[in-house]
Amino acid sequence: MTQITHLEPISGLAWSVFRGGRMEVMHALGREHADAIHAFRSLLGGSWEAQVRRADTVAAERLDAVIASTRGLLPVESQELAWIAEGAGIAERDMWARNLRGDLGRDGTGCSDIAFTTDAGVVMGHNEDGDGELREHIRLVTLDIDGDPAVTSVWYPGMLPSNAFVTTTAGLAFGMDHVPVVAPQTDGAGRHFVARHAQRQPTGEAARAALTHVPCAGGFAFDVADAAGRADLIENAAGHVASVTGRYRHTNHLRLLDGTSEGLAVSDDDEWLGESMTRLGVLRGRGTPTSAVDVFDALRIPGVLGRSEDLWTYVTTVVDTAADEILLQGSGSPWRGRWSAFARGERVQL
């Protein structure tokens, strides 16, 4: 039996908590939010509709190959998506088309991350950016599945809860930055599914291994904060992987992988590549952050904060693992809470 709780919203973000077995939770997630998923799917001229058309025409063969590869590499996460689709009453292939949007070729931009370690822990901040048309649909969900660490995710209805900011009761927090790949690896796994696989792991070591050993068909830069005191940036793009530990900033272009020599990168005159590099420059111009408040303030300044129809910051989140605190701002006022409770699906304000 699945227990479903709707918590009081925080900073304008509705929050639902699901506890129980894997199949029951994923069915319930789709069923409980079926209206939101269908509304997201049917936005007039929306990005999901465009991705379905693309998957049915120019990218059909590639889509089929990546679906098959993902099911083979990550069967649990693939089944989770099928259960969400079944619960929502929506075609599973439509859900795959939406979730593989960055694994079929060039796909937009969005998201910024900052992380650094201290003597006691890690501070990591993430801006979740995307199309302005979607800003009313983004929400929080907690999945407390038997046998897994509980996870609380910033969620796009219809997505596998994994592709935005995620934090878990294993003492981990994740931010995912889109990196464009012009030639995806069709025998890799969908990047949302690689993310979800890592976020289900019981330790930081296991999560980092998942992100480096399972190739993404497309590309993500994964930011991982570990309560044990380690911060990692891992670029996983079309089967190529590189990582760095410690202090870093990241936006939406490859910084560790040599995308030019490996045939991954878009051309230098790409509009969104230029936007990403400019945004990174603005972050660098803020100097070196020394606190969670510094990181939060940097992510909320003009030039980093997105407020246009093409690039909208849905939510800013900053985790301070040593202080066990999370700072969050969506469409409302900033909210400060207990990080460990937030990951469990408990609203504990500080």
Salt bridges, closest charged atoms under 4 A:
GLU32 OE2 - HIS6 NE2 2.76
GLU49 OE1 - ARG41 NH1 2.48
GLU49 OE2 - ARG53 NH1 3.65
ASP56 OD1 - ARG93 NE 3.73
ASP64 OD1 - ARG93 NH1 2.78
GLU77 OE2 - HIS197 ND1 3.11
GLU77 OE2 - ARG200 NH1 2.65
GLU80 OE2 - ARG22 NH1 2.80
GLU80 OE1 - ARG196 NE 2.72
GLU86 OE1 - HIS27 NE2 3.38
GLU92 OE2 - ARG71 NH2 2.99
ASP94 OD2 - ARG41 NE 3.10
ASP107 OD2 - ARG101 NE 3.74
ASP113 OD1 - HIS126 ND1 2.93
GLU128 OE1 - HIS126 NE2 2.76
ASP144 OD2 - ARG19 NH1 2.74
ASP148 OD2 - ARG22 NH1 2.98
ASP148 OD2 - ARG200 NE 2.97
ASP177 OD1 - HIS126 ND1 3.88
ASP177 OD2 - HIS250 ND1 3.33
ASP226 OD2 - ARG208 NH1 3.29
ASP232 OD1 - ARG208 NH1 3.68
ASP232 OD1 - ARG230 NE 2.81
GLU235 OE2 - HIS250 NE2 2.89
GLU262 OE1 - HIS240 ND1 3.81
ASP270 OD1 - ARG106 NH2 2.57
GLU275 OE1 - ARG279 NH2 2.75
GLU309 OE2 - ARG135 NH1 3.01
ASP324 OD2 - ARG338 NE 3.86
GLU325 OE2 - ARG336 NH2 2.86
GLU346 OE1 - ARG344 NH2 2.98
